[in-house]
Amino acid sequence: MKIGVTSQNFRTITGHAGKTRRFLVYGQPDNAEVREISRLDLPKEMSMHEFRGEGGHPIDEFDVIVTASCGDGFMRRMAARGIRVICTAETDPLTAASAVCHGLPLAEPAPHEHHH
């Protein structure tokens, strides 16, 4: 399982998933401990808010995206790509990724308000 965690600062879980361009990527290679396996740093036009292209996208490698906040449109677009989205109030990426891998619940986020 590959878990993408939205993290604009590569330290904490950040929100606005549709505009996020930076992801910490976690996995559990060889059933070892959950750990960061890579990072994804996309150009602005590849954020899901901007991307309208056909075909593949680098986030398609994720099974799950963990974020602090996102809108319904982002959730629908990810579901169409086969990616489950989990919103959480947890701020530590490793704690969140470990919980997801072990099927544990995460702290619920504050309600998301979407403004254009």
N, C-alpha and C positions, 0 to 999 in steps of 0.2 A: 504494500500500500504506500502510495506517495501522497504526502500531505503538504499543500502549499499554505504558508501562513503569511498573510498580508503584513508587511513590515517596511514602511517607508524609510525607517532609520536602521534597519537590520539589527535591532535590539529588542523591540517590544512589538506586540500585536497592535496594528493600527487599523483604523476604519476606512470608510469610503472605498470599499473594495473595487467598485467599478473604475475608480480613478487610480487605484494603486498600480505602481509599475515595478515595485520591488517585493519579492517573495523569498522567504526562507523555505527551503524544501527539506522535509523530514522523511525519514523512512526507518525501517527496521531490517537492515540487511542480514541475511542468514539467521533470522529470528533472534538477533542479538538485541542489545538495548536500543531504544529509539534514539536517533541522533540526527543532527543536521547533515545532509548529504550533498547539498549544493545550494546555490543562490541564483535567483532569476532577477535580472535588472533590465527591464524592457524600455525601449524608447517610448515617448509620449503617445505616438500614434498607435502603439500596440496595447495601450491600456484598454480594458474592455469597454470603457466609456467612449473611446474613440474608434475602436476596431469594428469595422463593418464588413471586413473581407470575407470571402468565401474560403472554405477549406480549413486547414489546420491552424492552430495557434499554439505557442509554447506552453500555455497552461493546460493544454489537453493531456499532458502527462500526469496531471493530478487526479487522484481519486476523490480527494476532499480538499476544500479550501476552508481555512479557519480565519475569521476576521472579527474585528470589533463592531463593524456595522456595514450594512449594504441595503440597497433598495430591492423591492419586489422584482423589478426588471432584471437586475443582476442575478437574482436567484433563479428566475425563469431561464435566462440565457445559459446559466451553468447547468441546470437540469437538462436542457436540450443537448448539452455536450457530455452528459453522463457524469457530471461532477456534483457531489453533495456539498452544500455550503452549511457551515456551522458558525453562528454568531455567538460571541461570548464576551463577558466582562473580564475574563482572564487576560493578563497583560504579558505573561511569560510564555514565549513561543514553545519552548521545550516541554513545559508543564502541560500546555494545551495539546501538543502533538502526542505526548505520551498518553494522555487521557483518551484521545480519539483512538489510538492503536489498541488500547486495553478496554475499549467500550465503556469508559466511565463518563459520567455527565460533567459538563462544564458550566461555570457560573453564567446565568442569563445576562444578556446585555441590556443596556437602557434602550428604550424604544427609539427606532431610527426615524428621523424626520428628513424628508427628501425635498430639497429646494432647488429650483433651476433659476 
